[in-house]
Amino acid sequence: MISHLIRTTARHRALLITLLLAGCSGGEAPSPAAETGVKPADNGSSSTIYADALAVDSRLAADYERDTSRRPDEVLAFFGVEPGMVVLDMFSGGGYYSEVIAHVVGDGGHVDAHSNEAYLGFVGEEFNARHADGRLPNVSVLMAENNEIELESERYDAIIMVLSYHDLYYDDVDSGWAKFDVPALHAELYDGLKPGGILGIVDHQAEDGAPAETGNTVHRIDARIVIDELTEAGFELVDQSDLLRNAEDDYTKNVFDPEVRGSTDRFVLRFTKPK
């Protein structure tokens, strides 16, 4: 049952645990669309399936408090995640997005919630509470350490990375976070996504022109870097949304600083793998 989720070799510590569980300038940042010619999304009200996913009364209590600032219903509607899809929630953390996605894709869909030992140490008991006692029967937990993930070719209709792309440039061996081979991960994501599939990215905006290594300091990244890297990897930028933008954010502050935590300027990008 789990062999279809990841190709594993003896050298990989990647563990795939299938739990039959229902699974980081004070001015406004430049719009990627302005430079690429991509038309911004029309951020109208979410359709019923997305609103209903947030209204499920079995969600963890803390999740409802996060919804206002994260707006996952609108984000997933923008990405085009739909019932019946197979979705990879890359660096799923405590599983907040994994659960919402699970309710959107429904019984006919599936979510692989990726994590690693470093993330588990950061999120604490939330992960266990999320995935305990068969809560999410259409979610499987995919444990794979940095540079050790191998995805089944063309398995996913969508791959989602929320507030984690900057971590590709994080480097802290002492905490168990090995430095990524970024092009290799891009190639793995590209191979794992179906032709025409969605790659959705949400992350904290850095100062315009900041280097990628900002992900290792204030846990931010310039949207332009993400666009350039993923375009180079073969993905196409389809659209971008301003629904999580905040022109009052101070890009010099670490995203965990109490003054900005939960209210950072965040970009939302939708890519696709060409058919």
Secondary structure, DSSP 8 states (H G I E B T S, - for coil): --TTTB---TT---EEEEEEE-----S----HHHHH-----------HHHHHHHH-TTS-HHHHHHHHHH-HHHHHHHHT--TT-EEEEET-TTSHHHHHHHHHH-TT-EEEEEE-HHHHHHHTHHHHHHHSTTS-TTEEEEE--TT---B-TT-EEEEEEES-GGGGG--BGGGTB----HHHHHHHHHHHEEEEEEEEEEEEB--TT--GGGGGTTS-B-HHHHHHHHHHTT-EEEEEE-TT--TT--TTS-TTSTTTTT---EEEEEEE---
